[in-house]
Amino acid sequence: MANLTRLPGRAEHHWTWQERAACRNLGTDRFFHPAGERGEDRTDREEAAKEVCALCPVQVECLRHALRTQEPYGVWGGLTEAERRALYTRVAS
């Protein structure tokens, strides 16, 4: 029989913040770019995503998750992938 006392325990606290996210029922189109998107279209989409993030009650938790897991794509916590990469670079140097 397995020794269950050695299991790490419940972990929903790592993701329950997502249930309160302003983007929860909006779909992904606003937050993740389609292949080949560039220029003004990309800027407009990212700004629309950031507007949602700005009003989100869990923006900090979302950004913390994206930074901790190094999310490679999309707008998370109000930052684009390029903005997050710039943060990683500054922290690493």
N, C-alpha and C positions, 0 to 999 in steps of 0.2 A: 504494500500500500504506500502511496506517495506521501511524503511529509509536507503537508500543505502550509505549515508555518514558515517554510522557506520561500514561498511565493511572494512577489513584491507587493501584493495587495491591489486594491482597486485603483484605476488610473483615469477615471473619467474627468477628473479635475484638469487634465491636460487638454481636453477638447470641449468641455461644456460651454465655454465662453462663446463658441461658434453658434450656439442656439440663440444668442442675443444679438448677433451681428446684423447690421443694417442691410447687408447684401444677401442675407440668407435665402431669400426667395426671388432674387433678381436675375438669376442665370449668370453665366460666366462671360458672355460676349463683351461686357463693359470692362472686365478686369483682366482678360487675357487676349492678346493680339492674334488675329488670324495670320496665317503664313503670308509673308510679303508685305505686310502693312508698314507704311513708312510716312514720313512727313506730317502734313497737317491732319490727315485722318488719324494717325497714331496719337498725335498730341491731343486732338479733340477727345478721343476715346479715353485716354489717360486722365484728362481733366475731369471728364464725367465720372470716372471711377473715384477720383480723389474727392469730388464733391460728396459722394456717398460716404466715403471714409471720414470726412470732416465732421459728419453728424453722428457717427457710429459710437454707441456706448462702450464698445470693446476694442476701439482702435489701438490702444496701447497693447492689449493682449495679442491682437492680431499681428502687429509689427514685431513684438517680442518673439512670437512663434516663427515668423518669416526669417528673422535674423538668426534665431537659434538653429533652425533647420536648413538655413541657407537656401530658401525657396528660389529656384532659378528663373521662374516665370511669373508674370502677372503683377498687378498692383495689390499690395498687402499692407494694411495699416497706413495707407496714404502714401506709400513710396513705391515707385516703379522698380523693376529689376535693376536698371542702370543706377538708380539712386542708392539702392541697397548695396550694389557692388562697390560703389564709391565709399560707402561706410566701411565695408569689409577691408578695402584697401587702406583706408586711414587707420583703422584699428590695428592692422597687421604691420604697418610701418612704424 
